[in-house]
């Protein structure tokens, strides 16, 4: 072990376990001259003998020291080989350019790697580049997760989803990368840490943006599985965008990501069924995470908290949490009801689609057109915000592209009111198959008024032509009972006259007996 390595090991011990630098330097200056041929384990044993480390700390420190060895560039390092990528103390040392994109500055880092702001050399366009750590790339599961995020981010194109522009492997830099839309604002988690909680209008606006993002993703057969404040980014104009599709999966596929932090997301926001089995997660699991996020934004606290992930999940298994209005009395009862249904223990008790959540949030009219903490003038330069402002200030006009879109309201088998969006063709098919009662109510405007299907001109012919229920094959259909003649009923005056006559006869008998 060289003196440079001994000093690096000593520095690592100081950083990891808070050792006194002067004591470590004094020990190293006294110990090193007589132990030039020593190993890292010998130096760690000396730290233990001097009382600077406990007996159980050297093993972990030695493993981390070996894992962060600096790769010394070879003579062909200038040729653009993978040796240009180095790791020092667990941090990436990257070249100035990767795959034709100039690295400008680091935006953030996490367990999977780093995110950098880059400029595309051919167009000067600014993008975000997510770079997978080489150590993570050696794990086939994590590499598959990274590649799936790249595929899904390109597939989903929506104003409320961070758009992906592809990814791959750069052999010169030796890294896997993903190019994403650059969002020039903080995450919802960052703002919650500074503000405590959001205003009601801001909370509903962000939740509405996320519901639209989920509606788009679910329509393309993709569930996110990790919706949380940390994965919601805000543009400078105040448009919320869903990011981090690393845990997403297609609805018709299975997933092997079942370990903590690999398979089922964050304990505070994921539903119980997803924690038990990540493969059991479906669109309703995303809606649970949306409800937990809305709860956090509107109240400033998470619905389920605990000292450990297991503690949190045990509380979720019971499904009992403090009502939102207990933390924030400004929350209307109808919004509290929606949040509580989103956080239901059983998926069947939640809203079944993101469209249903959108309809309910829109009908409440609580969402702010512009977030209160953004510059309004800058917000109005964003086309999404301008469309939002126009729709909130003008009367809804008929749109030929949505002429067949209806808002449907009906009662399910448990008597609860359900509201969903559906096309006229879908409603007609449901009527023809006896899947929808004629008493269901429909309207083209989410605000109403709603009319029964058997009173709506567009659906009256289809209600009248509903086919009778088909008996089960092989079932014996009992013949209809014979008609029974209706009994004759005497008029009321005849009953009065008869009663009077009986009374007189009884009176005469009594007189005769006396």
PELIN-V185940 format. One record per residue. PSI is psi in radians with two decimals (* if undefined). NEAR is the number of other C-alpha atoms within 10 Angstrom. Layout:
psi->(PSI	PSI)
near->(NEAR	NEAR)
//
This chain:
psi->(2.22	2.93	-0.63	-0.76	-0.66	-0.73	-0.64	-0.68	-0.70	-0.74	-0.65	-0.68	-0.66	-0.77	-0.70	-0.63	0.16	0.62	2.69	2.06	-0.71	-0.70	-0.68	-0.76	-0.69	-0.74	-0.74	-0.71	-0.57	-0.60	-0.65	-0.79	-0.53	-0.02	0.87	-0.41	0.33	2.90	2.91	-0.63	-0.60	-0.74	-0.70	-0.66	-0.61	-0.65	-0.70	-0.76	-0.58	-0.04	0.22	-0.52	2.64	2.81	-0.45	-0.14	-0.57	-0.64	-0.82	-0.71	-0.67	-0.68	-0.71	-0.64	-0.77	-0.52	-0.31	0.54	2.45	2.26	2.00	2.15	2.42	3.14	-0.38	0.33	-0.52	-0.10	0.00	0.42	3.05	-0.24	-0.15	-0.38	2.14	2.77	2.22	2.10	0.66	0.04	2.53	2.45	1.84	2.70	2.90	-0.29	2.42	2.13	0.75	0.31	2.19	2.20	2.19	-0.93	2.77	2.29	-0.52	3.03	2.76	-2.89	-0.42	-0.37	-2.50	2.77	2.23	2.57	2.21	2.75	2.21	2.16	-0.60	-0.42	-0.06	0.30	2.40	2.28	2.94	2.29	2.08	2.16	2.15	2.29	2.40	-0.62	-0.66	-0.58	-0.39	-0.30	1.99	-0.65	-0.78	-0.63	-0.71	-0.67	-0.75	-0.75	-0.61	-0.66	-0.72	-0.77	-0.77	-0.62	-0.54	-0.60	-0.57	2.06	1.83	2.55	-0.40	0.32	2.30	2.12	2.49	2.58	0.42	3.01	-2.98	-2.74	2.23	1.88	-0.51	-0.76	-0.39	0.54	2.66	2.44	2.83	2.26	2.25	2.79	2.37	2.08	2.09	0.70	3.11	3.04	2.82	-0.61	-0.75	-0.75	-0.65	-0.61	-0.49	-0.66	-0.32	-1.05	2.87	2.84	2.84	-0.76	-0.70	-0.71	-0.81	-0.63	-0.82	-0.71	-0.66	-0.72	-0.72	-0.60	-0.66	-0.66	-0.74	-0.65	-0.74	-0.78	-0.76	-0.61	-0.43	0.24	0.43	2.28	2.54	-0.86	0.10	0.71	2.23	2.87	-0.60	-0.46	0.31	1.99	2.58	2.29	2.96	-0.45	-0.17	0.39	2.18	2.38	2.31	2.32	3.13	1.45	0.42	-0.52	0.05	2.75	2.79	2.56	-0.54	0.31	2.80	3.02	2.45	0.07	1.59	-0.10	2.82	2.41	0.00	-0.52	-0.60	0.34	-2.63	2.26	-0.59	-0.45	-0.28	2.66	2.90	-0.71	-0.47	-0.61	-0.63	-0.64	1.90	-0.49	-0.28	-0.13	2.41	-2.89	-0.59	-0.39	-0.69	-0.64	-0.61	-0.82	-0.63	-0.74	-0.70	-0.66	-0.75	-0.71	-0.82	-0.77	-0.69	-0.41	-0.41	-0.02	2.80	2.63	-0.59	2.17	2.78	3.03	-0.32	2.91	-0.67	-0.68	-0.73	-0.78	-0.56	-0.65	-0.65	-0.53	-0.57	-0.49	0.36	2.23	2.86	2.25	2.50	-0.64	-0.32	-0.50	-0.57	1.69	-0.24	-0.26	2.16	2.75	-0.64	-0.60	-0.69	-0.70	-0.73	-0.77	-0.75	-0.63	-0.63	-0.55	0.30	2.53	-0.75	2.32	-0.57	-0.36	-0.07	2.89	2.46	-0.34	2.74	-0.55	-0.68	-0.69	-0.71	-0.80	-0.79	-0.75	-0.67	-0.68	-0.43	-0.42	0.74	-0.33	2.38	2.34	-0.63	2.33	2.49	-0.38	0.26	2.81	2.04	-0.67	-0.70	-0.60	-0.65	-0.13	-0.21	2.24	-0.58	-0.73	-0.70	-0.72	-0.66	-0.75	-0.73	-0.74	-0.47	-0.30	-0.23	2.70	2.43	2.23	2.63	2.44	2.05	-0.47	-0.31	0.36	-0.46	0.09	2.21	2.68	2.16	2.36	2.21	2.94	2.31	-3.01	-0.35	0.10	0.11	2.53	2.25	2.47	2.20	2.86	2.45	2.69	2.80	-0.66	-0.69	-0.71	-0.72	-0.79	-0.69	-0.64	-0.77	-0.52	0.16	0.52	-0.18	2.25	2.62	-0.31	-0.10	2.65	2.53	2.69	2.60	-0.28	2.27	-0.40	-0.15	-3.00	2.58	2.49	2.60	2.62	-0.62	0.05	0.01	2.10	-0.66	-0.42	-0.15	-0.81	-0.61	-0.53	-0.71	-0.44	0.32	2.30	2.55	2.73	2.40	2.24	2.69	2.49	2.30	-0.09	2.54	2.08	2.04	2.44	2.69	2.41	2.58	2.62	2.39	2.29	2.43	2.24	2.49	2.40	2.22	2.60	2.84	-0.62	-0.53	-0.64	-0.67	-0.79	-0.71	-0.71	-0.70	-0.72	-0.75	-0.70	-0.74	-0.73	-0.73	-0.71	-0.72	-0.71	-0.73	-0.70	-0.69	-0.67	-0.57	*)
near->(13	13	13	9	15	19	15	15	20	21	16	18	24	15	12	10	12	11	16	12	14	9	11	18	14	10	17	18	10	10	13	16	10	9	12	12	11	13	14	19	13	13	21	23	17	16	21	16	12	13	10	20	17	12	13	9	15	19	12	9	19	16	10	15	18	11	14	14	15	14	12	12	14	10	8	10	13	10	10	14	15	15	18	21	21	21	19	12	13	15	13	16	12	16	14	11	16	22	15	12	21	18	19	13	11	14	14	11	13	9	9	18	18	18	21	20	21	26	19	16	13	8	8	11	12	18	20	22	26	25	23	23	22	18	13	15	17	10	11	10	14	18	19	14	22	26	20	17	23	25	17	23	26	16	16	18	15	14	15	24	26	24	23	24	17	17	21	14	15	14	13	17	21	19	18	20	24	22	24	23	18	19	20	11	15	15	21	20	19	14	17	17	10	8	12	15	19	22	19	20	18	22	22	23	25	26	23	24	21	25	26	20	24	26	22	20	24	20	13	14	15	23	25	26	30	26	30	25	22	18	16	25	24	22	17	18	23	27	24	27	22	27	25	20	25	24	22	23	22	17	16	8	9	12	16	12	19	16	12	12	12	16	22	25	26	18	24	20	27	28	31	26	20	20	23	14	16	23	19	13	25	22	22	23	29	27	30	27	26	28	28	26	31	29	27	25	27	24	25	19	17	18	24	20	16	13	7	9	14	12	13	18	22	13	16	24	14	10	15	14	14	11	15	26	16	10	14	14	10	13	16	14	12	12	19	15	13	17	23	23	19	28	29	20	19	16	21	10	15	21	21	18	19	26	20	19	26	21	20	19	20	15	13	13	13	16	21	18	19	21	23	13	13	16	13	15	9	12	19	17	11	16	11	15	20	15	12	15	15	12	13	14	9	8	8	10	8	10	9	8	7	10	11	13	18	20	22	25	21	19	15	11	7	7	8	10	10	15	23	21	22	16	15	18	12	14	20	19	13	15	21	17	13	15	11	18	16	19	15	16	21	27	19	20	17	20	14	12	10	17	15	18	24	18	14	15	9	12	18	14	13	19	21	12	10	15	12	9	8	6	9	8	6	6	7	8	8	6	6	6	6	6	6	6	6	6	6	6	6	8	8	8	9	10	10	10	11	10	11	11	11	10	11	11	10	10	11	10	10	10	8	7	6	5)
//
